[in-house]
């Protein structure tokens, strides 16, 4: 079980590291529209094909991109599963923060209602 958790954490690390770079995010955005060759991916950037290839290797190691085989071309394709895993991980923390903010809102509303009522303190407040 721990190994699975470690592998899952390592995969998330690779995904977030890959997403940290704006060029790689732009490559993913382009691949979301359909497969593309390295040359096609390099066109909008002031970067050589070898430079784009380095970014693609990072994306491939993270599992975000795969290379196909089409005669002489090796078109790259977006693989959405690692993004879905990252989204689930982020969603857990979003729920945590939403709950925390709701509790804070409740406490603030209670404090606002008690303003002007001497001697009363909010349930979560100091004594």
HELIX and SHEET records of a PDB file:
HELIX    1   1 UNK A    2  UNK A   19  1                                  18    
HELIX    2   2 UNK A   22  UNK A   31  1                                  10    
HELIX    3   3 UNK A   38  UNK A   42  1                                   5    
HELIX    4   4 UNK A   49  UNK A   61  1                                  13    
HELIX    5   5 UNK A   81  UNK A  114  1                                  34    
SHEET    1   A 2 UNK A  65  UNK A  67  0                                        
SHEET    2   A 2 UNK A  76  UNK A  78 -1                                        
END                                                                             
